[in-house]
Amino acid sequence: MKTYIVLLKALSKRGDYFEKMFEIAEKMTLEGFKLNIYTYNIMLHACSVQGDVQKSPLLLEKMR
């Protein structure tokens, strides 16, 4: 899990890998990992930086 979090963090800092970050998060869930506060925080921050207002509400809903 720690490796995935580091990977998501690295991808979140690169605008050109923004979509890849979500693909990796999906792969994590398919492999049985449960996204946690750290992974959601990374992805929400990336949405904020990228100005993506459509993915943020979806992530917030998944957190519930």
Summary of the structure (lengths in Angstrom):
residues: 64
radius of gyration: 10.7
end to end distance: 20.3
largest distance: 29.5
contacts: 158
relative contact order: 0.16
helix: 78%
strand: 0%
